[in-house]
């Protein structure tokens, strides 16, 4: 366990991270959730890239199976991401604002959530209908979502984690 903390502390996951913040149980949980979203996004991107690069007909059994897997994974991913952002916007950010998180930071984070929600909905629509699925559109929509989400997560961690470290339990539970 100690080696894991040392490794985490030497690889700074966000700008300005301190060893104390990185040891804080809520910060670790927050970063673990964000890393899960990053990992799943990378899996979806690889899957969409393979689908787009495929030379098989969209009606082949292998491609059909890959598409159905993408639809299921994409639907789950977008559901959990929407839910996570809702918890942050409705519970976490107001509590952190009460601890001094600047209003302009909250405004940007909520704006990011709104932008990402639109990109999620666009991606979800691109994978929702198997008969109308276009691999190039799915790939493009997913890349736009990935770009926005990665930037958001980096900004959010840098600005939110120092405030999360002030709590002993989640303020919205």
ZIGI-V468965 format. One record per residue. N is the residue number from 1. RES is the residue in one letter. SS is DSSP state (H for helix, E for strand, - for the rest). OMEGA is omega in degrees with one decimal (NA if undefined). D_CENTER is the distance of its C-alpha to the mean C-alpha in whole Angstrom. Layout:
BEGIN
n=N res=RES ss=SS omega=OMEGA d_center=D_CENTER
n=N res=RES ss=SS omega=OMEGA d_center=D_CENTER
END
This chain:
BEGIN
n=1 res=X ss=- omega=-179.3 d_center=26
n=2 res=X ss=H omega=179.1 d_center=27
n=3 res=X ss=H omega=178.8 d_center=27
n=4 res=X ss=H omega=178.5 d_center=23
n=5 res=X ss=H omega=179.0 d_center=23
n=6 res=X ss=H omega=178.4 d_center=25
n=7 res=X ss=H omega=179.3 d_center=23
n=8 res=X ss=H omega=-176.6 d_center=20
n=9 res=X ss=H omega=-178.5 d_center=22
n=10 res=X ss=H omega=176.5 d_center=23
n=11 res=X ss=- omega=-175.3 d_center=20
n=12 res=X ss=- omega=-176.3 d_center=18
n=13 res=X ss=- omega=178.1 d_center=15
n=14 res=X ss=- omega=-177.0 d_center=15
n=15 res=X ss=- omega=175.9 d_center=18
n=16 res=X ss=- omega=-179.2 d_center=21
n=17 res=X ss=- omega=176.6 d_center=20
n=18 res=X ss=- omega=177.2 d_center=23
n=19 res=X ss=H omega=-179.7 d_center=24
n=20 res=X ss=H omega=178.9 d_center=24
n=21 res=X ss=H omega=-177.1 d_center=21
n=22 res=X ss=H omega=176.2 d_center=19
n=23 res=X ss=H omega=-176.3 d_center=22
n=24 res=X ss=- omega=-174.1 d_center=21
n=25 res=X ss=H omega=179.7 d_center=20
n=26 res=X ss=H omega=176.7 d_center=17
n=27 res=X ss=H omega=178.3 d_center=16
n=28 res=X ss=H omega=179.2 d_center=16
n=29 res=X ss=H omega=179.4 d_center=14
n=30 res=X ss=H omega=179.5 d_center=11
n=31 res=X ss=H omega=178.1 d_center=11
n=32 res=X ss=H omega=177.7 d_center=11
n=33 res=X ss=H omega=178.6 d_center=8
n=34 res=X ss=H omega=179.0 d_center=6
n=35 res=X ss=H omega=174.8 d_center=8
n=36 res=X ss=H omega=177.9 d_center=8
n=37 res=X ss=H omega=177.8 d_center=4
n=38 res=X ss=H omega=-178.9 d_center=6
n=39 res=X ss=H omega=179.7 d_center=9
n=40 res=X ss=H omega=176.1 d_center=8
n=41 res=X ss=H omega=178.1 d_center=7
n=42 res=X ss=H omega=177.1 d_center=10
n=43 res=X ss=H omega=178.9 d_center=12
n=44 res=X ss=H omega=179.1 d_center=12
n=45 res=X ss=H omega=178.0 d_center=13
n=46 res=X ss=H omega=-179.6 d_center=16
n=47 res=X ss=H omega=179.5 d_center=17
n=48 res=X ss=H omega=177.8 d_center=17
n=49 res=X ss=H omega=178.7 d_center=19
n=50 res=X ss=H omega=178.7 d_center=21
n=51 res=X ss=H omega=-179.7 d_center=22
n=52 res=X ss=H omega=-177.7 d_center=22
n=53 res=X ss=H omega=-176.2 d_center=25
n=54 res=X ss=- omega=179.1 d_center=26
n=55 res=X ss=- omega=-179.4 d_center=30
n=56 res=X ss=- omega=174.5 d_center=31
n=57 res=X ss=- omega=177.2 d_center=31
n=58 res=X ss=- omega=-180.0 d_center=29
n=59 res=X ss=- omega=179.8 d_center=31
n=60 res=X ss=- omega=-178.9 d_center=32
n=61 res=X ss=H omega=-179.6 d_center=31
n=62 res=X ss=H omega=180.0 d_center=28
n=63 res=X ss=H omega=178.0 d_center=26
n=64 res=X ss=H omega=178.3 d_center=26
n=65 res=X ss=H omega=178.6 d_center=25
n=66 res=X ss=H omega=179.8 d_center=22
n=67 res=X ss=H omega=178.6 d_center=21
n=68 res=X ss=H omega=175.7 d_center=22
n=69 res=X ss=H omega=178.1 d_center=19
n=70 res=X ss=H omega=179.9 d_center=17
n=71 res=X ss=H omega=179.7 d_center=17
n=72 res=X ss=H omega=-178.7 d_center=17
n=73 res=X ss=H omega=179.7 d_center=14
n=74 res=X ss=H omega=179.0 d_center=12
n=75 res=X ss=H omega=177.9 d_center=14
n=76 res=X ss=H omega=-178.2 d_center=12
n=77 res=X ss=H omega=-177.1 d_center=9
n=78 res=X ss=H omega=177.4 d_center=9
n=79 res=X ss=H omega=-178.2 d_center=11
n=80 res=X ss=H omega=178.5 d_center=9
n=81 res=X ss=H omega=175.3 d_center=6
n=82 res=X ss=H omega=-178.6 d_center=9
n=83 res=X ss=H omega=179.0 d_center=11
n=84 res=X ss=H omega=-179.8 d_center=9
n=85 res=X ss=H omega=176.9 d_center=9
n=86 res=X ss=H omega=178.2 d_center=12
n=87 res=X ss=H omega=179.1 d_center=13
n=88 res=X ss=H omega=-175.3 d_center=12
n=89 res=X ss=H omega=-175.1 d_center=14
n=90 res=X ss=H omega=-176.1 d_center=17
n=91 res=X ss=H omega=-174.1 d_center=18
n=92 res=X ss=H omega=-175.2 d_center=16
n=93 res=X ss=H omega=175.9 d_center=17
n=94 res=X ss=H omega=179.0 d_center=20
n=95 res=X ss=H omega=179.6 d_center=21
n=96 res=X ss=H omega=175.4 d_center=20
n=97 res=X ss=H omega=176.4 d_center=22
n=98 res=X ss=H omega=177.8 d_center=25
n=99 res=X ss=- omega=176.2 d_center=24
n=100 res=X ss=- omega=175.6 d_center=25
n=101 res=X ss=- omega=-174.6 d_center=21
n=102 res=X ss=- omega=-179.0 d_center=22
n=103 res=X ss=H omega=-179.4 d_center=22
n=104 res=X ss=H omega=176.2 d_center=21
n=105 res=X ss=H omega=177.9 d_center=18
n=106 res=X ss=H omega=179.5 d_center=17
n=107 res=X ss=H omega=178.9 d_center=18
n=108 res=X ss=H omega=-178.3 d_center=16
n=109 res=X ss=H omega=178.3 d_center=13
n=110 res=X ss=H omega=175.4 d_center=14
n=111 res=X ss=H omega=175.1 d_center=15
n=112 res=X ss=H omega=179.8 d_center=12
n=113 res=X ss=H omega=178.6 d_center=10
n=114 res=X ss=H omega=178.3 d_center=13
n=115 res=X ss=H omega=-179.2 d_center=13
n=116 res=X ss=H omega=176.8 d_center=9
n=117 res=X ss=H omega=177.0 d_center=11
n=118 res=X ss=H omega=178.3 d_center=14
n=119 res=X ss=H omega=176.2 d_center=12
n=120 res=X ss=H omega=-179.1 d_center=10
n=121 res=X ss=H omega=178.6 d_center=14
n=122 res=X ss=H omega=177.7 d_center=16
n=123 res=X ss=H omega=-179.2 d_center=14
n=124 res=X ss=H omega=178.0 d_center=15
n=125 res=X ss=H omega=-179.3 d_center=18
n=126 res=X ss=H omega=-178.8 d_center=18
n=127 res=X ss=H omega=-173.6 d_center=18
n=128 res=X ss=H omega=-175.2 d_center=20
n=129 res=X ss=- omega=-177.3 d_center=23
n=130 res=X ss=H omega=-175.8 d_center=24
n=131 res=X ss=H omega=-176.7 d_center=28
n=132 res=X ss=H omega=-174.9 d_center=26
n=133 res=X ss=- omega=176.9 d_center=23
n=134 res=X ss=- omega=-175.7 d_center=23
n=135 res=X ss=H omega=-179.3 d_center=22
n=136 res=X ss=H omega=178.6 d_center=22
n=137 res=X ss=H omega=177.9 d_center=20
n=138 res=X ss=H omega=-179.1 d_center=17
n=139 res=X ss=H omega=-179.5 d_center=17
n=140 res=X ss=H omega=-179.9 d_center=17
n=141 res=X ss=H omega=179.9 d_center=15
n=142 res=X ss=H omega=177.1 d_center=12
n=143 res=X ss=H omega=176.1 d_center=13
n=144 res=X ss=H omega=177.2 d_center=13
n=145 res=X ss=H omega=-178.7 d_center=9
n=146 res=X ss=H omega=-179.4 d_center=8
n=147 res=X ss=H omega=-179.5 d_center=10
n=148 res=X ss=H omega=-177.0 d_center=9
n=149 res=X ss=H omega=179.2 d_center=6
n=150 res=X ss=H omega=178.6 d_center=7
n=151 res=X ss=H omega=179.8 d_center=10
n=152 res=X ss=H omega=-178.3 d_center=8
n=153 res=X ss=H omega=179.3 d_center=7
n=154 res=X ss=H omega=179.6 d_center=10
n=155 res=X ss=H omega=-177.3 d_center=12
n=156 res=X ss=H omega=-179.5 d_center=11
n=157 res=X ss=H omega=-179.0 d_center=12
n=158 res=X ss=H omega=-174.4 d_center=15
n=159 res=X ss=H omega=-174.1 d_center=16
n=160 res=X ss=H omega=-175.1 d_center=15
n=161 res=X ss=H omega=178.0 d_center=16
n=162 res=X ss=H omega=179.2 d_center=19
n=163 res=X ss=H omega=177.0 d_center=20
n=164 res=X ss=H omega=-178.3 d_center=18
n=165 res=X ss=- omega=178.2 d_center=20
n=166 res=X ss=- omega=-176.3 d_center=23
n=167 res=X ss=- omega=173.7 d_center=23
n=168 res=X ss=- omega=175.7 d_center=24
n=169 res=X ss=- omega=-179.7 d_center=22
n=170 res=X ss=- omega=-174.5 d_center=19
n=171 res=X ss=- omega=-175.8 d_center=21
n=172 res=X ss=- omega=-179.9 d_center=20
n=173 res=X ss=- omega=NA d_center=21
END
